[in-house]
Amino acid sequence: MSELDLTRWRELDLETDSLWLLGPRARGSTHAPDYWGNFVPQIPNQVLRRFTKPGDRVVDLFSGMGTTLIECRRLGRHGVGVELNASVAERSRERIAAAEALDGSRWTVLEGDAGDPAILDLIPDQPADCVFLHPPYHDIIRFGDDPRDLSNARDETAFLDAFANVVANARALLRPGGHLTLVIGDVFRNGEVRPLGFECMQVCRTAGLALRAILVKDIQGNVRGKGERTNLWKYRALRQGLYIFKHEYVMLFRSPPARAPFRGSA
């Protein structure tokens, strides 16, 4: 499943607890915090080192500026990204191409809708050993005008229906026993917390993926999402009886392993 040398397990800088205090986003290689909605590189780095090995095939169905694929190149995994926005896809290709890389790692970024079954025919090197999903947190940040963009879903039900289409594609891509990582957060709307993370979790479980972990990750430096004036947010929270989101979820799933062939009696 991975290249871990468990005879030296004490030396491994890998998270094994459910609380991930990863700190500010890493800035190594060509990573940069200039795209709204980027997740921190520490997430794919941890998952890839834990659940894949060099030469494995990785797909990110919301690849954005290429965070996952940059880590794939650094770690010698083959990466495929799917990005709906053509200009973002082009910018990400430049950044991924410039990243430090181990010899032999292949990568490509496809332009398309991650929820369209037709995208499956375009993805090379199937089946995938690991799939990443970092969808928009519904309409918290709108990423463009394309009606296929999940951030433009008319309501939460439409968002979850569209997300289910992406999960169906992810499930089809995964090899038996392969891993899927969902990075998602909750939203606050109309005076109540909407548990978007757990709704998305249930979509994955309904698709037949086994939930392996719910990890709670700290949020730091989210200037656009939380605002620069922390004191103002604290005042609003106290006035309205609310709590400010300072966490999101990293949920790990596994595709059912292949069944051994039945050996019945003659």
Backbone bond lengths (Angstrom), bond angles and torsions (degrees), N, CA, C in turn:
res aa  C-N    CA-C-N  psi(-1)  N-CA   C-N-CA  omega(-1)  CA-C   N-CA-C  phi
1 M - - - 1.455 - - 1.518 111.84 -
2 S 1.357 117.61 -29.20 1.454 120.32 -179.64 1.516 108.62 -153.53
3 E 1.330 114.71 -179.60 1.463 120.45 179.87 1.519 112.29 -101.14
4 L 1.319 117.97 15.13 1.449 121.28 -174.92 1.524 111.36 -63.68
5 D 1.316 115.23 135.23 1.452 121.95 173.91 1.526 107.10 -97.59
6 L 1.328 116.13 96.12 1.453 119.90 -174.36 1.518 113.04 -73.49
7 T 1.329 117.94 -8.36 1.458 118.99 173.15 1.533 110.57 -71.46
8 R 1.356 116.01 -14.56 1.470 121.00 179.44 1.529 109.73 -121.57
9 W 1.313 115.67 36.98 1.458 120.49 -171.47 1.524 112.88 -62.45
10 R 1.309 118.54 -28.84 1.460 120.04 -179.55 1.529 112.26 -65.87
11 E 1.324 117.42 -22.56 1.456 121.27 -176.19 1.527 112.95 -89.86
12 L 1.326 117.71 -8.29 1.464 120.86 -174.07 1.528 110.78 -77.91
13 D 1.335 116.06 126.79 1.468 121.03 178.29 1.528 109.86 -90.28
14 L 1.314 116.03 57.05 1.453 121.98 -178.91 1.520 109.87 -115.69
15 E 1.331 115.23 140.34 1.457 120.90 179.00 1.528 109.92 -73.96
16 T 1.317 116.63 134.35 1.463 120.85 173.91 1.521 111.55 -126.87
17 D 1.335 117.47 -0.18 1.461 121.65 177.13 1.524 109.96 -99.60
18 S 1.330 115.70 162.94 1.463 119.98 -175.68 1.523 113.57 -83.40
19 L 1.337 117.94 -7.28 1.464 121.68 175.81 1.517 108.33 -105.46
20 W 1.331 116.25 116.24 1.466 121.75 -177.30 1.533 109.16 -105.86
21 L 1.321 116.31 102.73 1.457 121.66 174.08 1.521 107.38 -98.49
22 L 1.316 115.73 81.65 1.460 121.80 -171.11 1.521 113.01 -85.47
23 G 1.336 117.18 -14.90 1.451 119.20 179.52 1.522 112.74 77.08
24 P 1.335 116.88 -168.59 1.471 121.20 179.42 1.520 111.12 -60.27
25 R 1.330 116.61 156.49 1.458 120.32 -177.47 1.522 110.42 -63.34
26 A 1.332 114.87 138.88 1.459 120.77 177.20 1.526 109.49 -65.58
27 R 1.328 116.37 147.45 1.459 121.26 -177.05 1.529 111.99 -118.27
28 G 1.317 118.01 19.25 1.448 119.83 179.30 1.516 112.52 -70.77
29 S 1.324 116.80 165.38 1.461 124.08 179.36 1.532 109.65 53.71
30 T 1.336 118.60 -132.45 1.465 121.05 -177.62 1.523 112.34 -104.13
31 H 1.319 118.53 17.19 1.458 121.17 176.54 1.534 110.12 -64.66
32 A 1.324 115.69 141.42 1.466 120.76 177.42 1.525 108.43 -152.67
33 P 1.338 117.59 149.14 1.464 121.55 -176.20 1.518 113.46 -92.24
34 D 1.330 117.32 34.03 1.461 119.42 -171.30 1.525 113.63 -95.63
35 Y 1.329 117.91 8.24 1.464 119.96 -179.37 1.519 108.44 -124.23
36 W 1.331 116.21 125.48 1.453 120.55 179.98 1.523 109.48 -62.75
37 G 1.307 116.08 131.62 1.454 119.63 176.24 1.516 113.93 96.31
38 N 1.345 119.00 -6.03 1.458 119.97 174.78 1.517 110.76 -58.91
39 F 1.324 116.99 137.38 1.451 117.29 169.94 1.526 109.82 -94.39
40 V 1.343 115.81 165.16 1.454 118.72 -172.98 1.524 109.96 -73.88
41 P 1.344 118.09 142.63 1.466 120.96 -179.05 1.517 113.65 -61.51
42 Q 1.334 116.82 -21.30 1.460 119.16 -179.82 1.526 112.16 -61.30
43 I 1.336 117.65 -28.57 1.465 119.75 -178.89 1.529 111.19 -66.46
44 P 1.354 119.83 -58.23 1.470 117.38 177.98 1.515 112.61 -62.88
45 N 1.331 118.47 -32.66 1.455 119.95 178.93 1.522 110.82 -60.72
46 Q 1.332 116.71 -46.51 1.463 120.32 179.38 1.527 111.77 -63.70
47 V 1.335 116.19 -46.21 1.464 119.94 -176.03 1.521 111.45 -67.76
48 L 1.328 116.91 -43.83 1.459 120.06 -177.64 1.526 111.69 -64.37
49 R 1.315 116.55 -42.32 1.460 119.45 179.98 1.521 111.98 -69.55
50 R 1.314 116.71 -28.32 1.466 121.02 -177.26 1.531 112.56 -84.07
51 F 1.337 117.19 -37.23 1.461 119.68 -168.76 1.528 114.76 -122.83
52 T 1.334 118.07 4.71 1.465 120.19 174.61 1.517 108.87 -135.84
53 K 1.314 115.11 174.06 1.462 121.34 177.35 1.527 108.69 -136.94
54 P 1.332 118.59 164.32 1.470 120.55 179.42 1.528 111.34 -52.80
55 G 1.332 114.10 137.22 1.463 120.01 -178.84 1.511 114.20 91.67
56 D 1.341 117.78 -10.97 1.459 120.11 178.01 1.522 110.66 -71.06
57 R 1.332 115.10 162.17 1.462 122.43 -175.33 1.528 109.65 -105.99
58 V 1.333 115.51 129.14 1.464 122.44 -174.50 1.525 108.90 -127.29
59 V 1.326 116.76 137.14 1.466 122.10 178.13 1.521 108.83 -126.36
60 D 1.325 116.21 132.21 1.470 122.53 173.50 1.525 107.01 -115.46
61 L 1.325 116.80 113.09 1.463 121.01 -174.50 1.530 113.30 -85.85
62 F 1.325 118.58 -3.89 1.472 123.44 170.60 1.523 106.25 -132.83
63 S 1.312 117.53 68.41 1.471 119.80 -163.72 1.527 114.06 -77.05
64 G 1.334 118.99 -18.93 1.460 119.60 175.64 1.514 112.66 52.18
65 M 1.342 116.02 -126.66 1.460 120.83 -178.80 1.523 113.26 -88.43
66 G 1.327 117.04 12.67 1.458 119.64 167.98 1.517 116.34 90.36
67 T 1.333 118.00 22.10 1.463 120.05 -178.43 1.524 112.01 -54.10
68 T 1.330 116.60 -48.23 1.467 119.72 -178.70 1.519 111.42 -64.02
69 L 1.324 117.10 -43.11 1.464 119.88 -176.50 1.521 111.97 -69.46
70 I 1.331 117.88 -31.60 1.465 120.05 174.29 1.524 109.68 -62.30
71 E 1.334 116.37 -44.51 1.465 119.42 178.21 1.528 111.30 -66.63
72 C 1.322 117.33 -34.43 1.468 120.05 175.48 1.528 110.71 -60.40
73 R 1.311 116.94 -44.45 1.462 120.06 179.64 1.527 111.29 -63.47
74 R 1.316 116.30 -42.39 1.466 120.55 -178.85 1.522 111.80 -64.74
75 L 1.353 115.88 -30.01 1.463 120.35 -174.45 1.521 113.42 -104.41
76 G 1.338 117.34 2.37 1.455 119.94 176.24 1.513 114.79 78.98
77 R 1.322 117.76 24.69 1.466 121.40 174.63 1.529 109.06 -98.98
78 H 1.318 117.11 153.19 1.468 121.86 176.21 1.525 108.30 -88.12
79 G 1.341 117.19 125.21 1.456 120.82 -173.89 1.512 114.51 -120.16
80 V 1.321 115.89 141.20 1.465 123.25 173.54 1.522 107.54 -126.90
81 G 1.326 116.63 129.29 1.449 121.23 176.06 1.520 110.54 -114.43
82 V 1.320 116.60 146.47 1.466 123.07 174.31 1.525 107.10 -120.25
83 E 1.325 116.33 123.93 1.465 121.73 -177.30 1.530 109.30 -134.35
84 L 1.323 117.03 129.15 1.460 122.20 -177.12 1.516 112.35 -73.43
85 N 1.319 117.29 -38.66 1.466 122.37 -175.37 1.524 110.05 -84.02
86 A 1.324 117.54 117.05 1.459 121.80 -174.65 1.521 112.69 -62.31
87 S 1.331 117.47 -40.31 1.464 119.32 -178.76 1.524 111.06 -68.77
88 V 1.317 117.27 -37.96 1.459 120.45 176.76 1.526 110.08 -65.81
89 A 1.328 116.78 -41.19 1.462 120.38 178.12 1.525 111.12 -59.26
90 E 1.320 116.85 -42.75 1.458 120.31 -179.32 1.525 111.42 -66.56
91 R 1.304 116.96 -43.51 1.463 119.98 177.59 1.528 110.76 -62.27
92 S 1.307 116.53 -39.31 1.467 119.21 -178.83 1.523 111.21 -66.42
93 R 1.323 117.17 -35.40 1.470 119.45 179.09 1.533 110.56 -60.45
94 E 1.323 116.13 -41.46 1.467 119.69 178.96 1.520 110.76 -62.80
95 R 1.316 115.59 -41.56 1.471 119.22 -177.65 1.527 111.03 -70.31
96 I 1.319 117.00 -42.12 1.469 120.31 -179.50 1.523 110.39 -66.18
97 A 1.334 116.78 -41.29 1.462 120.65 -179.42 1.518 111.98 -61.52
98 A 1.330 117.03 -30.80 1.457 121.00 -177.64 1.527 113.11 -86.48
99 A 1.322 117.55 -5.81 1.462 120.39 -176.74 1.522 111.04 -72.63
100 E 1.325 114.98 151.61 1.463 119.64 173.39 1.518 107.84 -64.07
101 A 1.327 116.45 147.59 1.457 118.63 -173.42 1.517 111.39 -150.57
102 L 1.329 115.07 149.39 1.451 121.12 169.65 1.517 108.55 -80.65
103 D 1.313 116.84 148.10 1.456 121.12 -178.37 1.526 110.85 -59.83
104 G 1.335 114.99 138.42 1.459 120.29 172.47 1.508 115.60 92.31
105 S 1.335 118.81 -8.69 1.460 119.70 -179.61 1.527 109.61 -76.22
106 R 1.328 116.26 128.72 1.458 122.62 179.68 1.531 109.27 -102.63
107 W 1.343 115.53 152.77 1.448 118.62 177.11 1.519 109.73 -155.56
108 T 1.321 115.02 156.52 1.459 120.99 173.99 1.520 108.46 -157.07
109 V 1.334 115.56 150.30 1.459 121.97 174.80 1.518 108.15 -118.76
110 L 1.318 116.37 122.57 1.455 122.70 179.89 1.522 109.88 -101.66
111 E 1.312 116.72 143.22 1.465 121.82 173.17 1.516 108.11 -94.21
112 G 1.321 116.75 124.01 1.451 119.13 179.40 1.507 112.74 169.32
113 D 1.319 114.67 178.37 1.455 123.51 -178.03 1.522 108.79 -92.33
114 A 1.326 116.78 117.27 1.463 121.06 -177.07 1.526 112.45 -64.41
115 G 1.333 117.62 -17.34 1.451 120.56 179.21 1.511 114.76 -94.76
116 D 1.321 117.01 -1.24 1.465 121.72 -179.81 1.529 109.04 -87.54
117 P 1.330 118.70 122.62 1.476 119.62 179.77 1.526 112.99 -56.81
118 A 1.336 117.48 -24.98 1.464 120.37 -179.16 1.520 112.16 -64.28
119 I 1.337 117.78 -22.72 1.462 120.00 -178.71 1.525 110.77 -65.87
120 L 1.325 116.50 -24.74 1.463 120.18 -179.06 1.520 111.90 -61.13
121 D 1.320 116.52 -33.92 1.463 120.58 -178.48 1.528 112.56 -71.30
122 L 1.335 117.26 -16.22 1.457 121.40 -176.70 1.524 113.26 -96.50
123 I 1.325 117.13 -14.19 1.465 121.12 -174.68 1.527 109.82 -84.55
124 P 1.333 117.20 119.73 1.469 119.99 -179.66 1.527 111.65 -80.61
125 D 1.317 115.23 172.73 1.469 122.77 171.63 1.523 112.70 56.66
126 Q 1.329 116.11 47.24 1.455 118.98 176.01 1.526 109.30 -91.40
127 P 1.341 118.73 156.53 1.455 127.31 -2.84 1.523 111.54 -77.43
128 A 1.328 115.57 163.30 1.451 121.38 -179.31 1.527 110.39 -88.50
129 D 1.323 115.36 145.09 1.462 120.70 175.08 1.516 112.02 -84.21
130 C 1.341 116.34 -25.11 1.460 120.65 -177.67 1.526 108.61 -152.75
131 V 1.327 116.93 137.79 1.462 122.73 178.13 1.525 108.27 -126.18
132 F 1.335 115.65 137.72 1.459 122.11 176.84 1.526 109.70 -111.13
133 L 1.332 115.58 138.69 1.457 122.37 173.91 1.526 108.32 -129.02
134 H 1.331 116.00 116.80 1.466 120.90 174.19 1.520 107.20 -130.69
135 P 1.334 115.72 75.55 1.467 119.85 -175.23 1.525 111.60 -74.88
136 P 1.342 117.08 166.72 1.467 119.26 169.93 1.528 109.56 -59.32
137 Y 1.308 116.47 149.23 1.464 119.95 175.48 1.522 107.28 -85.81
138 H 1.318 113.74 65.94 1.457 124.97 -172.61 1.530 108.63 54.75
139 D 1.322 118.35 -120.92 1.464 120.06 -170.71 1.529 113.38 -103.80
140 I 1.328 118.19 19.09 1.456 120.67 178.59 1.530 110.52 -58.48
141 I 1.339 116.09 -45.11 1.467 122.47 172.56 1.513 107.12 -128.02
142 R 1.312 117.67 126.23 1.467 120.99 176.06 1.523 108.42 -92.36
143 F 1.323 115.52 129.32 1.462 120.99 -172.38 1.523 113.75 -100.14
144 G 1.310 118.03 1.80 1.459 120.69 179.60 1.514 110.03 162.51
145 D 1.326 115.23 -174.06 1.460 120.75 -177.13 1.521 113.53 -99.65
146 D 1.315 118.50 -3.86 1.458 121.78 -176.80 1.535 109.79 -63.78
147 P 1.322 118.28 123.95 1.473 119.68 -179.06 1.521 113.18 -64.14
148 R 1.343 117.91 -18.15 1.457 120.56 177.59 1.527 112.14 -77.96
149 D 1.316 117.11 -14.90 1.456 122.00 179.45 1.529 108.83 -66.73
150 L 1.331 117.35 127.88 1.454 120.52 -177.23 1.527 112.46 -62.62
151 S 1.338 117.47 -23.19 1.463 119.38 178.13 1.521 111.91 -71.73
152 N 1.330 117.42 -9.82 1.461 121.77 178.18 1.527 112.41 -103.84
153 A 1.324 117.66 7.32 1.466 119.98 178.73 1.532 109.67 -58.39
154 R 1.320 116.84 138.52 1.463 120.93 -171.25 1.529 112.14 -67.16
155 D 1.324 117.31 -28.36 1.456 120.74 177.83 1.528 108.13 -157.15
156 E 1.317 115.49 179.84 1.467 119.76 -175.87 1.520 111.91 -65.29
157 T 1.323 117.02 -36.94 1.466 119.56 179.22 1.521 110.96 -62.55
158 A 1.340 116.71 -44.10 1.464 120.14 178.20 1.525 110.69 -64.33
159 F 1.322 117.07 -38.29 1.467 120.52 176.93 1.522 110.68 -59.68
160 L 1.319 117.24 -48.34 1.460 120.67 -177.21 1.525 111.59 -67.37
161 D 1.332 117.12 -34.76 1.468 119.99 176.29 1.528 110.45 -63.76
162 A 1.336 116.32 -43.89 1.467 119.86 179.27 1.523 110.52 -67.65
163 F 1.321 116.73 -38.83 1.465 120.13 178.20 1.527 110.93 -64.24
164 A 1.319 117.15 -35.88 1.475 120.50 177.95 1.519 111.13 -60.90
165 N 1.331 117.93 -34.80 1.463 120.66 177.11 1.530 111.05 -64.89
166 V 1.339 116.45 -38.10 1.460 120.30 177.92 1.522 110.08 -66.97
167 V 1.324 116.61 -42.69 1.464 120.36 179.86 1.533 110.70 -63.41
168 A 1.331 116.92 -37.81 1.463 119.79 177.24 1.523 110.79 -60.61
169 N 1.336 117.04 -40.67 1.466 120.21 176.54 1.526 110.98 -66.43
170 A 1.321 116.41 -41.92 1.459 119.71 178.48 1.528 111.04 -60.92
171 R 1.309 115.51 -42.85 1.474 120.39 178.98 1.513 111.05 -61.93
172 A 1.334 116.56 -39.17 1.465 120.48 179.27 1.521 111.47 -68.46
173 L 1.332 117.22 -30.36 1.461 121.25 -178.34 1.520 112.79 -76.72
174 L 1.318 117.50 -31.98 1.453 121.28 -170.82 1.526 112.32 -71.97
175 R 1.301 115.09 137.74 1.468 119.56 171.46 1.527 108.82 -72.67
176 P 1.322 118.94 159.15 1.458 120.26 174.20 1.531 110.54 -56.97
177 G 1.301 116.41 129.22 1.451 121.00 -178.66 1.515 114.34 84.30
178 G 1.350 117.53 0.05 1.457 121.06 178.95 1.522 111.60 -74.34
179 H 1.324 115.85 163.79 1.464 121.69 -174.40 1.524 111.76 -109.58
180 L 1.327 115.18 146.49 1.456 122.31 174.28 1.519 108.23 -125.06
181 T 1.331 115.86 135.43 1.461 122.30 177.86 1.522 109.35 -115.50
182 L 1.326 115.90 124.29 1.458 122.48 176.72 1.523 108.38 -111.20
183 V 1.337 116.22 123.30 1.464 121.72 175.32 1.521 106.97 -110.74
184 I 1.332 116.93 118.91 1.457 120.68 -170.64 1.532 109.22 -155.08
185 G 1.315 116.24 156.92 1.464 121.45 175.79 1.520 110.37 -133.52
186 D 1.311 115.95 174.42 1.454 121.66 179.05 1.533 109.83 -93.79
187 V 1.319 116.23 173.37 1.462 121.23 178.40 1.524 108.81 -134.25
188 F 1.330 114.68 158.24 1.463 120.86 176.23 1.521 107.78 -115.47
189 R 1.323 115.24 124.27 1.465 118.40 -175.48 1.529 109.70 -149.07
190 N 1.328 116.04 136.19 1.472 122.23 175.08 1.526 111.91 54.51
191 G 1.334 115.78 41.08 1.451 119.84 173.72 1.512 115.93 80.90
192 E 1.329 117.58 10.59 1.463 118.98 178.76 1.519 110.92 -146.48
193 V 1.319 114.61 154.94 1.463 120.45 173.97 1.520 108.59 -76.74
194 R 1.319 115.18 128.18 1.465 120.97 174.02 1.530 107.11 -100.97
195 P 1.345 118.75 113.87 1.467 121.82 -174.44 1.523 112.05 -76.34
196 L 1.332 114.97 66.26 1.458 120.11 -176.05 1.536 111.44 -59.31
197 G 1.342 116.32 -37.00 1.452 119.06 -179.99 1.517 112.45 -59.32
198 F 1.317 116.77 -44.61 1.459 120.02 -178.02 1.527 111.89 -75.51
199 E 1.333 116.52 -29.00 1.467 118.77 173.62 1.529 110.10 -64.55
200 C 1.338 116.59 -43.37 1.462 120.11 177.93 1.528 111.30 -66.96
201 M 1.323 115.82 -36.88 1.460 119.85 175.05 1.525 110.82 -56.70
202 Q 1.323 116.30 -44.39 1.455 119.62 -178.15 1.525 111.48 -67.11
203 V 1.334 117.04 -33.50 1.464 119.68 175.57 1.531 110.05 -59.35
204 C 1.318 116.09 -43.40 1.470 120.23 179.54 1.520 111.34 -65.34
205 R 1.328 117.18 -40.84 1.463 120.18 179.58 1.526 110.95 -66.62
206 T 1.325 116.35 -39.57 1.461 120.07 178.70 1.520 110.99 -63.17
207 A 1.333 116.95 -30.04 1.468 121.39 179.05 1.531 112.28 -76.31
208 G 1.319 117.30 -1.89 1.457 120.03 176.43 1.509 115.07 98.42
209 L 1.330 117.39 11.36 1.464 121.16 178.60 1.532 109.33 -91.29
210 A 1.314 115.81 136.16 1.462 121.31 -178.69 1.525 109.50 -85.99
211 L 1.328 116.45 125.81 1.461 121.33 178.77 1.521 109.64 -74.51
212 R 1.340 116.05 122.61 1.465 121.26 -177.75 1.522 112.78 -105.51
213 A 1.327 117.68 -27.09 1.458 119.53 -178.74 1.522 110.33 -164.15
214 I 1.341 115.50 144.30 1.456 123.12 167.69 1.522 106.03 -115.91
215 L 1.320 115.82 108.11 1.456 121.55 -177.54 1.522 108.92 -104.70
216 V 1.306 117.25 135.79 1.455 122.78 178.62 1.524 107.88 -103.15
217 K 1.334 115.60 118.97 1.467 121.39 -176.24 1.523 110.43 -111.05
218 D 1.321 116.47 138.95 1.454 120.60 178.26 1.520 110.61 -73.32
219 I 1.325 115.52 149.67 1.461 122.35 174.86 1.512 108.17 -107.43
220 Q 1.327 116.39 126.56 1.462 121.51 176.46 1.517 109.44 -133.49
221 G 1.343 115.33 143.48 1.459 119.99 172.61 1.502 115.18 70.66
222 N 1.348 118.59 20.25 1.459 121.01 179.93 1.529 108.91 -84.35
223 V 1.341 115.82 76.06 1.461 120.29 -173.06 1.522 111.57 -63.53
224 R 1.338 116.32 -45.61 1.461 117.72 -177.56 1.523 111.48 -69.46
225 G 1.312 116.37 -40.07 1.453 119.29 -176.43 1.521 113.25 -72.94
226 K 1.336 118.30 -33.93 1.452 120.82 -173.84 1.526 114.10 -112.51
227 G 1.312 117.22 -11.42 1.459 119.55 179.33 1.513 112.19 88.08
228 E 1.314 116.14 150.75 1.457 120.56 -177.52 1.529 111.91 -78.94
229 R 1.308 117.21 -28.86 1.461 120.20 -173.93 1.527 109.53 -92.11
230 T 1.328 115.91 85.50 1.453 121.32 -176.13 1.517 111.99 -57.22
231 N 1.324 117.42 -39.22 1.453 120.29 -179.00 1.520 111.97 -61.62
232 L 1.340 117.39 -36.01 1.453 120.31 177.89 1.519 110.34 -63.97
233 W 1.340 117.12 -42.44 1.454 120.63 179.20 1.522 110.26 -64.93
234 K 1.341 116.91 -38.45 1.459 119.87 177.96 1.528 110.31 -62.60
235 Y 1.329 116.82 -41.75 1.464 120.35 178.26 1.528 110.72 -61.98
236 R 1.336 116.44 -45.36 1.464 119.51 179.73 1.523 111.39 -61.75
237 A 1.345 115.89 -40.95 1.457 119.58 179.81 1.527 111.12 -62.67
238 L 1.338 116.73 -44.12 1.450 120.36 -179.71 1.531 111.41 -67.04
239 R 1.322 115.94 -40.36 1.464 120.12 -178.10 1.524 111.47 -65.80
240 Q 1.339 116.53 -38.28 1.452 120.37 -174.47 1.527 113.66 -98.77
241 G 1.344 117.09 -0.29 1.459 119.08 -179.94 1.513 113.39 70.69
242 L 1.339 116.33 35.84 1.462 121.72 -175.29 1.522 110.71 -114.15
243 Y 1.319 114.73 173.01 1.456 122.01 171.97 1.526 108.37 -125.84
244 I 1.321 116.45 139.70 1.465 122.34 -177.71 1.516 109.13 -81.60
245 F 1.308 116.20 131.15 1.464 120.27 177.56 1.525 109.76 -64.13
246 K 1.315 116.00 120.85 1.458 121.21 173.18 1.526 110.72 -125.97
247 H 1.332 115.43 21.73 1.458 119.57 -179.92 1.522 109.41 -145.64
248 E 1.303 114.86 160.32 1.456 123.43 169.10 1.520 107.00 -143.28
249 Y 1.328 116.31 177.90 1.460 120.05 -174.40 1.524 111.27 -113.18
250 V 1.312 114.42 143.36 1.457 122.07 165.76 1.522 105.26 -116.44
251 M 1.318 116.53 108.08 1.464 121.36 -176.28 1.520 109.44 -107.20
252 L 1.310 115.59 129.74 1.460 121.34 -177.21 1.525 109.85 -108.96
253 F 1.327 115.10 133.34 1.456 122.18 179.77 1.531 109.07 -128.43
254 R 1.324 114.92 161.60 1.459 119.64 176.83 1.523 109.16 -133.90
255 S 1.319 115.54 136.86 1.450 121.16 174.79 1.526 109.13 -71.61
256 P 1.324 118.51 143.60 1.464 119.20 -179.72 1.532 111.23 -55.91
257 P 1.335 117.81 135.32 1.466 119.80 178.31 1.516 111.03 -67.69
258 A 1.324 115.28 156.88 1.466 119.79 178.49 1.523 109.71 -65.39
259 R 1.299 115.68 139.89 1.459 119.67 178.23 1.526 110.06 -79.34
260 A 1.328 115.12 141.96 1.458 118.73 174.90 1.521 108.95 -67.97
261 P 1.329 117.56 144.96 1.469 119.83 179.83 1.522 111.04 -60.19
262 F 1.328 115.22 139.76 1.469 120.84 180.00 1.532 109.75 -70.54
263 R 1.311 114.93 131.04 1.460 120.17 178.53 1.521 108.49 -117.43
264 G 1.293 115.61 83.37 1.475 120.26 -179.59 1.516 111.80 -83.13
265 S 1.289 115.18 167.91 1.462 119.83 179.13 1.518 109.57 -78.04
266 A 1.316 115.95 151.52 1.462 120.65 -179.65 1.507 110.44 -69.93
